[in-house]
Amino acid sequence: MTSTPDLLHISNLHKSYQAPNQSTHWWPRLFNTASTSQIKAINGLSLSIAKGETLCVVGESGCGKSTLARLVMGLEQPDQGHINYQGNNISGLKHKQRQDYRQRMQMVFQDPYTALNPRLTVLHALVEPLLYHQPQLNRQNAIDQAMAQLLAVGIDPALAQRFPHQLSGGQRQRINIARALMVQPEFIVADEPLSALDVSIQAQILNLLAQLQQKQQLTFLIFSHNLAAVEHMADRVAVMYEGQICEIASREKIFNQPQHPYTQALLAASPQVYQAPNSHHKLVGDVPNRIPTQQGCSLQDRCPKAFETCRHQTPKAIEMATGHQVACHLVADPTSTDPTNHTQAELEQGDHHDSSH
């Protein structure tokens, strides 16, 4: 059995932003002399997507999902690393150089209420990108294609002359999907496509995406925190924390045999999709601010299974089985002395040390 070639390959991707100046004094802000910190949104991330598959990236809010989506689509440029599409490096391409890829790669944005131009009718919103990428196309042909696309996503063509404010949330999201499909792309990036929709509408959009993928042989990269939706449509799942992939595997492996403590905690927070076997999956504390101040695993202060190695060494991804990778010291060294016996004492000691500064 031959493996499907990668459509997209991301290697050692980094992206940082300047942290807001937290100084309470007026003079450092006035003269810009205060020390600046960098927030690491993406921190050495690597990922591959095979042609025709649906890869879902899950994680808490603030883990870097939207930043990764924007980097893949070229809306932002990485500080370091490569994004290869069908073997060609597309990171850092200029606007004109990326033109061909913009037709092959399209994005469905998170908020259907702001993704559409309020001044454009539904028909105009669909025809505009088609004529932009295919200027030689007759306008009437473009209109005919737009009407056919509306039917394909379950929208009555009679709504073509309406404006976004005259439509429901579900209708707007269907139109966002139709707009992305107008130029016949092969790869769709969807950033939280269900987050602004009612539960009943979410099911409709999920079914629509699955139908469109089958009919048009699409490849999906979907970012979501909706684990029930991910379980429904993913082929593989990548679990993201602090700008890194901590575990990636098939949907069945992630939901039935999660190995990383963060994956276990994430699933345990959604009991409708995963029954936690014990109470050790609960994380302590809040999501860090991603301003690098410590060595070791980024989960160390929240993980109930952390041990000494976690404080000094950054874990590297290990392939436990074909296609199942986990970045965790506990998985890499299962013979470690029972880490849960001394974790709490170590965490408390770390808390006292931090509070003394």
N, C-alpha and C positions, 0 to 999 in steps of 0.2 A: 504494500500500500504506500503510494507516494504522498508526501505531505504537500499541502496547499502552500504556494509561495506567499510570502508576506506582501501585503499591499502597502502597509505603513510600518516603518521601523524607527523607533525613538531610542537614541543612545546617549546616556550620561547627560541628561538635560538639566540645566540650571537656570533659574530666574529669580532675581532678588529685586526688592523695592526699597527705597529709602524710608525708614521709619519716621513718623511724625516727630518733630522736636518737642520733647516733653518738659523742657526747662521752664521753671516758674519765674525766672528772671527776664526782664525785658531786654537787657543789653546783648545776651548771646543771640537772641532771635533777631534783633535789629541789625547786628553786624555779622550774623551768620557764622559765629565763632564756636558755637556749641558742637560737641562731638556728635557725629551722626552714626546711626546704626542701620544695618541692613536686615530687612525681613526676608527670609528665604521662603519664597512661595513654592518653588520647585527645586529639589535638592538631590541631584544625581539620579534622576528617574530614567529607567529604561523600559521599553514596552514594544510589543509587536502585535500586529493585527493581520490575520489571514484574510485573503479575498473571500467575500461572501459570508463572513461570520458576524456575529453580534458580540462585541466586547463591552461589558458594562463596568464602569469604574465607580466604586462606592466609597463612602467615607463621610465623616462629620462635616458640617459646614465650616469652612475656613481651612480645609486640608489642602487646597490648591486645585480642586477640580476645574473650576471656571478658568483659572490661569492656564492650565494645561490645554483646555479646549481652544482658547484664544491663540496659544502658541502653535498648535497644530494647524489652525486655519490661517496663520500668518497675520493675525490682527495685532500681535505683539512679537517681538524678536527675542530669542533666548540669549542669555549671557554666555552660555557655553553649551556644547553638545550639538547633536545633529538630529534632524528629522528627515528621513528618507521616504520618498513616495515612489513605489515601483523602482527602487534602486537609485533614484536621483535625489540628491540633497536639496531640499526646498527651504531649509532654514536660511534666512538672510537674503532671500531673493528680492529684487526690486519690484516695484509695482507692475511694470510691463512684463518682466520675466515671469511673474506669477499668474499672468492672465489666463494661460491655458489651464493651470491647476485650479483656478477659481471656478471654472466651469465643471471640472471633474469632482471637486470637493465643495460641498455646500453645508451650511449650518442651520439648525433649528434652535433659536435662542430660547432662553429660560422663560421670559415673561411675554406671553402673547399680547398683553395690553400695550406694551411699549415697542415691540418688535416691528409693528406695522406703522407706516407713516399715516398720521391721522388726516392728512390733506389729500390722500390718494384713495380712490375707490378700489374695491377688490380687483376689478378687471385691470386697472392701471398698475396695481402692485404686482400683478402676475406678468403682464405684457412687458413692463419696463426691463426686468433683468434678461428676458429672452431677446429683446431687440438690442440690448447692450452687447450681449455675447454673440449675437447673430445679426449684425446690422443689415445684411443683405436680404433678410427675410421680409416678405410682404407683410404689412401690418394686419391685413385681414387674416392671413394664415396664422399670425401670432395670436390674434383674438380667438380663432377657432381652437388652437392648441390650449389656450387658457381655459376655455369653456370645457374642453374635454378633461383637463386636469382637475377642474372643480368637481366634475362628476366622479373622477377617480378617487377623490378624498371624501366623497359623501356630502358635497355642498350643492344645493340647488343653484343652477346657473342664473336663476332669477335674482339671486343676491349679488350678482356681479357689479351692479351699479351702486351698491351700498358702501358706506364708509365704515371704518373699524368700530366706531362708537355705537353703531347700529346693530352690532353682532354680539353673540354670547361668547364667553371665554372659549368654549369648545370649538365654536365656529372659527374664531380667530386662530386657534392653534392649527386647525385643519388647513386654513389658508396659508399659515406660515409653512406648513409641510408642503403644500401645493407649490408655493413660491420656490422653495428649495429644489423641488423636482422639475421645475419648468425647463431647466437647461440640461436635463437628462444626466445628472451626475452618477458616479459609481460609488461614491463614498459620502456618508452623511454623519456629521458630528451633531449630536443633540445634547444640549446642556440643560439638565433638569427639565425635560419637556412636559412633565406632568405636575410640577410643583404648584402651579397656580390654578389647577383645575379641581373640580369636585370629583369625588371618588367614582361616581357613575360615569362621568366623562372620561376619567383616566382609563377605564377599561375599554372604552370605544377607541381612544387614541392608540392604546397598546395593540388592539386587534388590527387597527388600520396600518400601523407600522409593520406588523408581521405580514400582512397581506401584500403591502407594497414591496417589501423585501423579497418575497417569493416571486412576485410578478416581474420585478425589474432587476433582480439579482444584485441587490444593494449590499454594501458593507456598512455596518453601523458601529460607531463609537458613542456610547451613551453614558453620560455622567448623571448619577442619581443617588439619593439617599433613601429612596423608596425600595426597600428590600423585597417586598411582595411583588412589585413590578419587575424587579431584576430577576427574581426566581422564575417569573413567567416567560421572559423573552431572551435571557442571556444564553449564549453558548459557553462563554468563559467570563469569569469575574475577576477583576483586579481590585484589591483592597488598598486604599490609599490613606496614608497618615503622615502629616508633616511634610508634604511634598515628595514623598517616597512611596514606592509600592512595597508593602510588607508581606503580601501574599497574593499569588495569582494561580488560578486553577480552573478546571471545568466547573460549571454551575453545580453539578452533583457533588464534587469534592468540597467546594466551599460551603455548601449548605448542609452537607451530611457529615463531613469529616474536617472541619476547620482546625488548623494547626497553630496558627499565630494567636497569642493571647488577645491581641486587639480584634482580630476577626471574630474570635469567640465572644468577646464582650459586645461587639457591634451586633452580632446575630442574637445574643441573649437579650438585647434591648428590644427585639421584635419577636416576642414569644409566639406570634402567629405563624412564623416561618421557621423557628428553631427552638427546640426545647433544651435549655441548658441543663447538662447532667449534674452540675453542682454550682455552688455560689462563688467559686473562685474567678468567675468571668467578669465580675464587676470592677470597673475602673474607678480610681480615686482621683480627686482633683479636677481641674478644668483643662481645656485645650491650651497648650502653651502659646506664647505670642510669636514664636519662631524667630526671635532674635537670638542667634547662637551664643550661649553663655556657658555651655557645658559639653563635655565629651561623652562618647558612648551612645547608647540607644536613645532615640528621642522619646521613647515611651517609658523610660525607666522610672520616672516619678509618679506614674499613674498605674503601672503594671503590678498586680498582686503577686506575680511570679518572678519579679526582677531579682537578680543576684549580683554578686560583685563584678563579674565580667561585664555586665550590662552598663556599668558606670564608667568603663574605661575603653571599651572597644565598640565601634559601630558594626552591627551585624551585617553580613553579606548574604545575598540570596543563595540558597542551597536548593538544588533540585531533588526533592524527596522521591518523586516518581515522574514519569513522562508528563511534562506540561504542568507539573505542580511545584512551584517554587515558593519558598518561605525564607524570610530574612529575620531570623530570631536565634539568639545564642542558646536558648533552651532546646530548640529543635536541633541545632548543630551539635550540642553536647548534652544528650539526654542522660548521661551518667553523672551530671553535676549533683553535688550534695543537695538534697531536698531544699530548693530555693525558697519555698513558701514558709519554711520554719523560721528563717531569719530575715525575710523581706521586710516585715513591718518594723523591726528594730532598725534596719538600715534606713528605711524611709524616714522614721522619726528622727534618727540621728542627722540625716540630711536636712530635714526641716529645721532642726535646732541650729544647724550650721548656717543655713540660709538666713534665718531670722537674726543672727548675730551681726550681720553686716548692715 
